[in-house]
Amino acid sequence: MIHRGSRGERGFRVLPHTADKAIEAWGRSLPDLFCAAAEGMFSQGEDLAAIPREQEWTIEVEADSGEELLHAWLSELLWVAERDEAVPCECEIRELSEGPWRLKGLARGGPPPSEARHTGAPVKAVTYHQLRIWQDEGLWQAHLVFDV
């Protein structure tokens, strides 16, 4: 399943996995990649089109590598979702720097409507298993596995 257009744009696809959930995300830039990964992660449990954009969160994270920064970003979004019983369904990366790796972003979303269709079990955690970021043919790409 591919979301958000062709491979030339930002997006993600769900990968087969035996026990957990996995995605491959891509974007023309690292900020696009990080947003595509967040959309891919939250789409595992909710129909993101049904989520109201009534809340806003500022997220700031730091890490020692690009992979660790992606992990920190997604983990922080999961914490916000659990704390506020909401789904961050769209994001905007305002600043992303390498060395040191830092990210400042904005997420928008809200609680899923009671009539909203759940797409599966929600993600409980981002794992480090097979986590990797690479660049190929002008696209930034990432492989992620989530614990459900």
N, C-alpha and C positions, 0 to 999 in steps of 0.2 A: 504494500500500500504506500503510495507516494502522495505527499501533501504539498500544497503551495506551488504547483506548476512543475515545469521541467527541471532537469538537473542544472540548468544554467542560472537558476534563481535560488533564493533561500528556501530551504525546506527540510524534510526528513522523511525517512521511510522506516517502517517497522520491520525488524529482522526476526526470523524464527529463533526461538530459544527454548531449551528443554524445561527449565524450571522458572526462570525469571522473565523479564521483558527486556528487549534490546532494540535500539534504534541506531541508524546512521543519520547524522544531520550534516547539512552543508550550507555554505553561504559564500558570497563574493568577498566578504571581509570577516575578520574575527568577531566584531559585534553582531553581524548577521548570523554567523554560526552559533553564537551563544544564545541568541533569541530563538533560532530554529530548534536548538536543543531543548530549551524551556518549553516551547510549544509541543514538541514531540513527547516530552516527559508528561506534561499534564493531559495531553490528549489520550494517554493510555487509560485514564479513568473517567474522563468527562468529554462531552461534546462542547468544545471551546466556543463555538458560535452561539451557544445558548447562555453563556455566562455574561452577566451584566458588568459593565466597566464603571462601577460606582465607587470603588476604593482604589487608593494609590499608595504604593510603598516605595521608599527609597532604599536601595540595596548598595552596600559598599563592602567589598571583600578584597583580600590580598592573599597571595600565595607565592610559592617558589618556582612554579612552572605553569605553562599554559594549561596542561591537564589538571593540575591541582586547582587552578583558578576556575576552570569550568566546573569541577566538582564542588568547589566552595559556593559558586554562584547558584547552582542548582540545589544544593543542600540548603542554602539560605532561603530560597524560594519555597522549598518544601516546609521549612520551619514556619515561615509566614503563613502558608496555606493551612497548616495544622493549628497554629495559634489563633488565627482569625476565622477559621472555618470558612475559608474562601478559596477561590481558584485564581491565581495570577495567570491570566490568559493572553496578555500581550505585554511586550516589553520594549524598552528603548535603552540602549547602552549609550550613556552620555560620555563616558571616558573609559578607555581600555589601554593600558600601557604595559610594555614588556620591560622588565629589568628596572626596578622590581615590578612584578606582575600585580597590577591593581585594576579594579573595575568599579565604576560608579554607574548605577543603572536605575531605571524606574520601571516598576511593574504595575499593571492595572488589572482589575478583575473584581470579583465579588463572589457571594455565595451562589452555588448552583440553584436555580429555581427548582421547586419541589417536583415539577413535571418534567424536568430535564432528563434526557436519556443518558444513562451511564454507559460508557463504552467498554468498561472492564474494571478489573481491580485497580484501585489507585496505587501509585508508586509510594512506597514507604521510605526508600533510601536510594541514594546514588551509590553505586559500588565503584571500586577501583579496578574490578575485574575487566580486563581487555580495554580499559579506558585509554584512548589515544586520539591525538589530533595530528593531522597532516595536511599538506597542501598538494593538490594535484590538478593540473590543467586549469590553473587560475582560481580554483575553488578551495576554500578551507573546509575540511571535513573532520568529523569526529565519530567514533564508535563508542557507544555507551550501553551499559547493562544496569538495569534497575531492579532492586529487590521489591517484591510485591507482597 
